[in-house]
Amino acid sequence: MDGVDFEARFSGSFRPGRLHHDDRQALVRHEVLEAARDLSRSWSVDDVPAAQDALNAELGRPSDCAQGFYRRLVVQIELDADPEAVETAARHREDRARIARLRYLRSALYTDPELLLIDHLDRNPDTPIDRALIDRCHAVAGELSHAKEWWAPLLTAWNELAMRTAGDPDKVDKALEVLLTAIRHLDAKLIDSSLGVEIARQHSEGRPGSAAPQAGKKHAAR
């Protein structure tokens, strides 16, 4: 898991290579440690036995230094991990599995009204099949598909825009003006709603002396 390390104990042996090195043991320790780090990145601290086997399978084979400073290097490693780190890693693994399952259900089940209905009947076999149940399944699947394809990206973009323009009153005013114009063109009745009134209020407060747009009246975009 990122940010959590194994605890390792190393033992091994090697023979001098054909070339001289002023501190051959330091070189061996450095290269063994780097190799162990690279190999252990593929494993979580809640799976110590498998990680230890993988490292020993690789580093337990005799190897020679590419530069010729040592040869016949053989390493044995014993791994351990802090119990709290193991517990945390296990929770993270469960969270990732749960998120993966939810994403699968969203893509393979909850956006398909027929599969959603079958799943509901499988979990609740005594549920009577009527038009209302079928309509609800279609409605839920439709809303989820619509939110994923349209509203979710739009809200993400609007939130990003809000963060980028928060310190610039002119940009905030312009963004709210564009939003009001779009709402007015799509459904002028929304301007009378609490959402429209709040947006108009923020728009009027963005520039001193400006007035909030009134429902039913057209305002030219600057």
DAJOZI-V454076 format. One record per run of one state. SS is the DSSP state (H for helix, E for strand, - for the rest). FROM is the first residue (numbers start at 1). LEN is the number of residues. If there is no record, write none. Layout:
# DAJOZI-V454076
ss,from,len
SS,FROM,LEN
SS,FROM,LEN
This chain:
# DAJOZI-V454076
ss,from,len
-,1,6
E,7,10
-,17,7
H,24,17
-,41,7
H,48,12
-,60,3
E,63,1
-,64,6
E,70,11
-,81,2
H,83,28
-,111,2
H,113,11
-,124,7
H,131,35
-,166,3
H,169,18
-,187,1
H,188,5
-,193,1
H,194,13
-,207,16
